[in-house]
């Protein structure tokens, strides 16, 4: 068993590309080696800004051998009338490299074909690897590719060298003007090389000890974290780690050297969020905080070199950060002098979206929606009537910070600065927290707003955008969703469920529609509402199937309605548990039968069924027993429904099923007596009405 190494040397690659390329290279080698029938013990891939490396351990010297049956032309074409091979038959023999004695006739569904058994594989791995390497290099994907030097080959950045070794032998292949060899290059300053790699086992020690390149990104991260924590501890604090930034920093360097810088204490007057944004977004540096969370006048940055004069380099970083912090302090002080009404006036000249008016118009709609939501969920959530105005005020002030100097400079702080400014202006805790959290959740992995005010404002903002875009016909299609409407719908559903808001979704959407005045719509309100409800259904389906629930179970629960999003997940969980019971399939068939009868004899036949029945019209014992059971369990059903006990409700259905089976086995529903027939149909309608609140049993195909 041998070892193989491939290194693709490149110009500095953007940090965001690096982790993905390592994964792609691993997947490419796994697929290509499997296709080539080359066995191996394992594949490891590494990526730095200047190189992509694939290391294959325990790779076999030769391909696996295996026998396979290869079919050729139909027998009627392969032989002539005298039984001799035709040109087609002889061509098959030649192509497959077999003799006439090796071929036979193979019977298939489509007829009789000429066939041969042949042994494939057995080739030398060293002869196969060049093709694997070329394909793996060409398979790399990038948001944008570039060409250089007049060559046709395109890559994310110019490729400068190729190293490929199988043990101590060069695996030779070419990409445009480059031919693979045993030469590598190291860190641009600390170990540029070139370095000759005699054999694969030399590659890793040469890279780290001579070329000064740490190939493993996880090891680079460990170095940054360990040294950063040590330096912060010496300064009496701890690093404010941000995982996404840590990964980015690890993929910006090949030889990480963390250093701790300082800045003037006067900048600590600026809000923590602004200071961290200045450090993280612009300087790729981390803040340092005390145990209580307040920031210290220090920052951690990571060099890609061991400098000769560390103090000089540190001073340069401090000077650059000081300029950013000075800007931030200027914007902070300028914004603190501005009354919020000035910003609200400016919003009148900021376009929200084409025909939907200005941002000022949007905030007035949000003011109404937030107050309405607060009034609707208020009693259950402990909101007192006097606070409704505060929730409305949050809606009105929600976009004011968009025209502040700070947010114009640091757009990632929108909402956050609004909350900070509102708190500073004594607008109240409800308002300030709502503004701070209004853009949450920003995606499926981010949290929903913690405060009720933030939840209601976020929902109002998202539903306003949804309703406006749908009314203009801007409905997402396929993967196209330029206004992030899927994220809006999913965010609303998550907030309702995680905050337990007792809210009718259709009613909520209609409030948002009614908040718009004087807009020329492309879709009327009813059509827009229908499309919105389908859209929410699809988002909820994707959400719950993504959580692992069976599609049929999710569709059955959604089919019973999803206006009460709050309890939907509990209902799906209960239905999923019910579906795992031994008698589930038979129960579904029983309940589907009842639903089908009502649909055909009621809705489709134009028969008005109310679900009300008269005991005096019952003739058979089984229908009397079913009616008695329905009457007996009705109060219990409503009590369980009020308590959101869906497991108990499905258990109640199991109690009803014997009576339903007895009814179908012994009672003729469509009897000649019209009054009796209608009474029996209404008995079933009462049952179906109860079932349809829990699930659409017709969606459960068993």
MOLIN-V450418 format. One record per residue. D_LAST is the distance of its C-alpha to the last C-alpha in Angstrom with 2 decimals. Layout:
D_LAST ; D_LAST
This chain:
52.20 ; 53.44 ; 52.91 ; 52.38 ; 53.07 ; 52.61 ; 54.16 ; 53.98 ; 56.87 ; 56.51 ; 58.27 ; 57.01 ; 53.33 ; 51.97 ; 50.52 ; 47.11 ; 46.68 ; 47.64 ; 44.58 ; 42.20 ; 44.53 ; 44.59 ; 40.79 ; 40.81 ; 43.54 ; 41.67 ; 38.47 ; 40.65 ; 42.51 ; 39.43 ; 37.90 ; 41.20 ; 42.29 ; 38.99 ; 39.31 ; 42.92 ; 42.03 ; 44.41 ; 43.61 ; 44.62 ; 44.36 ; 43.56 ; 44.06 ; 45.59 ; 46.32 ; 48.74 ; 49.81 ; 52.85 ; 54.22 ; 56.26 ; 54.27 ; 50.92 ; 50.89 ; 48.56 ; 49.46 ; 47.89 ; 48.66 ; 49.01 ; 48.50 ; 49.04 ; 52.20 ; 50.43 ; 47.06 ; 44.77 ; 45.28 ; 42.42 ; 42.28 ; 40.12 ; 39.87 ; 40.96 ; 40.52 ; 43.19 ; 44.07 ; 43.02 ; 45.36 ; 46.74 ; 48.01 ; 49.04 ; 51.48 ; 54.07 ; 55.01 ; 57.29 ; 54.67 ; 56.10 ; 54.16 ; 54.17 ; 54.55 ; 50.76 ; 50.61 ; 53.63 ; 52.20 ; 49.02 ; 51.20 ; 53.31 ; 50.48 ; 48.76 ; 52.09 ; 51.76 ; 54.05 ; 53.65 ; 53.22 ; 50.11 ; 48.08 ; 45.87 ; 43.59 ; 39.83 ; 37.45 ; 34.40 ; 31.86 ; 34.33 ; 37.36 ; 40.09 ; 41.23 ; 44.13 ; 43.12 ; 44.79 ; 44.05 ; 45.70 ; 46.08 ; 45.33 ; 46.39 ; 49.41 ; 51.03 ; 52.91 ; 51.11 ; 54.22 ; 53.86 ; 50.18 ; 50.47 ; 52.44 ; 49.57 ; 47.11 ; 49.48 ; 49.99 ; 46.30 ; 45.59 ; 48.42 ; 47.31 ; 43.68 ; 44.69 ; 43.41 ; 45.32 ; 45.06 ; 48.33 ; 50.24 ; 53.96 ; 56.46 ; 59.95 ; 63.15 ; 62.35 ; 59.59 ; 56.35 ; 54.22 ; 52.39 ; 51.33 ; 50.90 ; 54.53 ; 57.29 ; 56.91 ; 60.24 ; 59.85 ; 57.59 ; 57.85 ; 56.08 ; 57.07 ; 55.81 ; 57.81 ; 61.31 ; 60.76 ; 60.11 ; 56.99 ; 58.49 ; 56.62 ; 57.53 ; 56.06 ; 58.49 ; 61.85 ; 60.59 ; 60.64 ; 59.18 ; 61.62 ; 62.33 ; 63.68 ; 61.95 ; 63.16 ; 62.89 ; 63.25 ; 65.26 ; 68.06 ; 67.84 ; 67.11 ; 67.06 ; 67.99 ; 67.51 ; 66.31 ; 66.19 ; 63.34 ; 64.53 ; 61.32 ; 57.82 ; 58.71 ; 61.40 ; 59.14 ; 57.83 ; 61.20 ; 63.02 ; 60.61 ; 60.98 ; 64.60 ; 66.30 ; 64.12 ; 63.17 ; 59.50 ; 56.73 ; 53.78 ; 50.98 ; 49.87 ; 48.72 ; 52.22 ; 53.73 ; 51.65 ; 52.78 ; 56.38 ; 56.08 ; 54.47 ; 56.86 ; 60.00 ; 58.88 ; 58.29 ; 61.68 ; 63.52 ; 61.89 ; 62.77 ; 66.37 ; 66.37 ; 65.08 ; 61.57 ; 58.15 ; 56.39 ; 53.85 ; 51.32 ; 48.77 ; 46.26 ; 45.83 ; 49.62 ; 50.13 ; 47.94 ; 49.83 ; 53.17 ; 52.26 ; 51.53 ; 54.77 ; 57.02 ; 57.69 ; 60.08 ; 59.22 ; 62.19 ; 61.34 ; 64.27 ; 64.76 ; 66.51 ; 68.00 ; 68.48 ; 70.71 ; 69.71 ; 70.33 ; 67.04 ; 65.21 ; 65.91 ; 63.20 ; 59.66 ; 57.80 ; 54.98 ; 57.56 ; 59.33 ; 56.17 ; 55.06 ; 58.53 ; 58.36 ; 54.80 ; 54.27 ; 57.74 ; 59.19 ; 56.12 ; 57.62 ; 56.45 ; 57.98 ; 59.48 ; 59.04 ; 60.50 ; 58.56 ; 58.30 ; 56.66 ; 59.78 ; 60.72 ; 63.72 ; 65.90 ; 64.47 ; 61.91 ; 60.50 ; 60.43 ; 59.87 ; 62.39 ; 61.84 ; 65.27 ; 67.72 ; 70.47 ; 74.14 ; 74.85 ; 71.91 ; 73.77 ; 74.32 ; 70.67 ; 69.59 ; 72.08 ; 70.66 ; 67.11 ; 68.49 ; 70.39 ; 67.34 ; 65.21 ; 68.11 ; 68.04 ; 64.36 ; 64.97 ; 68.01 ; 65.97 ; 63.37 ; 66.15 ; 67.73 ; 64.52 ; 63.87 ; 67.36 ; 67.30 ; 63.97 ; 65.16 ; 67.99 ; 65.77 ; 64.63 ; 60.95 ; 62.04 ; 63.56 ; 60.20 ; 58.50 ; 61.11 ; 60.47 ; 56.76 ; 57.74 ; 58.68 ; 55.57 ; 52.93 ; 49.36 ; 47.71 ; 49.44 ; 49.11 ; 47.65 ; 51.14 ; 52.78 ; 51.75 ; 53.92 ; 51.75 ; 48.64 ; 50.16 ; 51.05 ; 47.44 ; 46.34 ; 48.98 ; 47.45 ; 43.84 ; 44.70 ; 46.70 ; 43.98 ; 41.35 ; 43.78 ; 44.40 ; 40.70 ; 39.66 ; 43.20 ; 43.23 ; 40.18 ; 41.61 ; 45.18 ; 46.73 ; 49.79 ; 50.71 ; 53.71 ; 51.58 ; 49.62 ; 52.48 ; 52.17 ; 48.58 ; 49.76 ; 52.69 ; 50.37 ; 48.68 ; 52.11 ; 53.40 ; 50.24 ; 51.50 ; 55.23 ; 55.43 ; 54.33 ; 57.96 ; 59.51 ; 61.53 ; 59.48 ; 56.10 ; 57.67 ; 58.81 ; 55.83 ; 52.84 ; 50.39 ; 52.00 ; 50.94 ; 49.76 ; 51.12 ; 54.66 ; 53.93 ; 53.03 ; 56.12 ; 58.42 ; 57.02 ; 57.61 ; 61.11 ; 61.83 ; 60.73 ; 57.93 ; 56.13 ; 53.44 ; 50.58 ; 51.73 ; 52.62 ; 49.36 ; 47.32 ; 49.24 ; 49.01 ; 45.20 ; 44.35 ; 42.91 ; 40.42 ; 37.78 ; 38.97 ; 35.78 ; 32.55 ; 34.63 ; 37.43 ; 37.65 ; 37.49 ; 40.79 ; 41.90 ; 43.86 ; 42.52 ; 45.02 ; 43.76 ; 40.15 ; 41.07 ; 43.34 ; 40.85 ; 38.17 ; 40.81 ; 42.01 ; 38.59 ; 37.46 ; 40.83 ; 40.39 ; 36.85 ; 37.82 ; 41.01 ; 39.49 ; 36.67 ; 39.30 ; 41.26 ; 38.32 ; 38.15 ; 34.36 ; 33.25 ; 31.92 ; 30.53 ; 32.39 ; 35.25 ; 35.76 ; 39.55 ; 39.59 ; 36.98 ; 34.90 ; 31.66 ; 33.60 ; 34.87 ; 31.48 ; 30.12 ; 33.39 ; 33.16 ; 29.67 ; 30.84 ; 33.99 ; 32.28 ; 29.94 ; 32.63 ; 35.27 ; 33.02 ; 34.27 ; 33.32 ; 33.31 ; 31.63 ; 30.75 ; 31.32 ; 34.59 ; 35.62 ; 35.11 ; 37.09 ; 39.92 ; 40.14 ; 40.30 ; 43.00 ; 45.06 ; 45.86 ; 48.90 ; 50.54 ; 48.10 ; 47.57 ; 43.81 ; 42.14 ; 38.97 ; 39.30 ; 37.94 ; 34.89 ; 33.79 ; 34.50 ; 32.53 ; 29.45 ; 29.71 ; 30.34 ; 27.24 ; 25.09 ; 27.07 ; 26.46 ; 22.70 ; 22.77 ; 25.08 ; 22.97 ; 19.86 ; 22.12 ; 23.62 ; 20.59 ; 18.77 ; 22.27 ; 22.30 ; 19.38 ; 16.51 ; 13.11 ; 13.13 ; 9.88 ; 11.44 ; 14.73 ; 13.81 ; 12.35 ; 15.61 ; 17.76 ; 16.44 ; 17.92 ; 21.17 ; 23.11 ; 26.67 ; 26.97 ; 26.54 ; 28.28 ; 25.45 ; 22.52 ; 22.32 ; 22.51 ; 19.63 ; 17.48 ; 18.70 ; 17.92 ; 14.31 ; 13.98 ; 15.65 ; 13.54 ; 10.33 ; 12.43 ; 13.18 ; 12.64 ; 11.59 ; 9.05 ; 5.92 ; 8.64 ; 10.15 ; 7.58 ; 7.66 ; 11.36 ; 12.04 ; 10.41 ; 12.65 ; 15.56 ; 15.16 ; 15.02 ; 18.10 ; 19.94 ; 19.34 ; 20.57 ; 23.31 ; 24.34 ; 24.24 ; 24.10 ; 26.60 ; 28.89 ; 28.84 ; 29.90 ; 27.78 ; 29.12 ; 27.09 ; 30.40 ; 30.87 ; 33.94 ; 34.05 ; 36.85 ; 34.66 ; 32.18 ; 33.02 ; 30.51 ; 30.21 ; 26.41 ; 26.60 ; 29.51 ; 27.67 ; 24.70 ; 27.30 ; 29.26 ; 26.34 ; 25.56 ; 29.30 ; 29.63 ; 26.90 ; 27.75 ; 30.59 ; 28.65 ; 25.76 ; 28.39 ; 30.18 ; 27.16 ; 26.38 ; 30.04 ; 29.93 ; 26.80 ; 25.30 ; 21.59 ; 20.79 ; 22.79 ; 21.05 ; 17.57 ; 19.48 ; 20.93 ; 17.63 ; 17.10 ; 20.56 ; 19.80 ; 16.79 ; 19.12 ; 21.26 ; 18.53 ; 17.42 ; 21.16 ; 21.71 ; 19.26 ; 20.62 ; 24.22 ; 24.83 ; 25.26 ; 24.38 ; 26.07 ; 29.33 ; 32.68 ; 34.22 ; 33.47 ; 34.22 ; 31.99 ; 29.12 ; 29.51 ; 29.72 ; 26.46 ; 24.74 ; 26.33 ; 25.10 ; 21.48 ; 22.53 ; 23.83 ; 20.54 ; 18.60 ; 21.36 ; 20.89 ; 17.12 ; 17.67 ; 20.14 ; 17.63 ; 14.54 ; 13.12 ; 9.98 ; 9.49 ; 9.27 ; 6.16 ; 3.79 ; 0.00
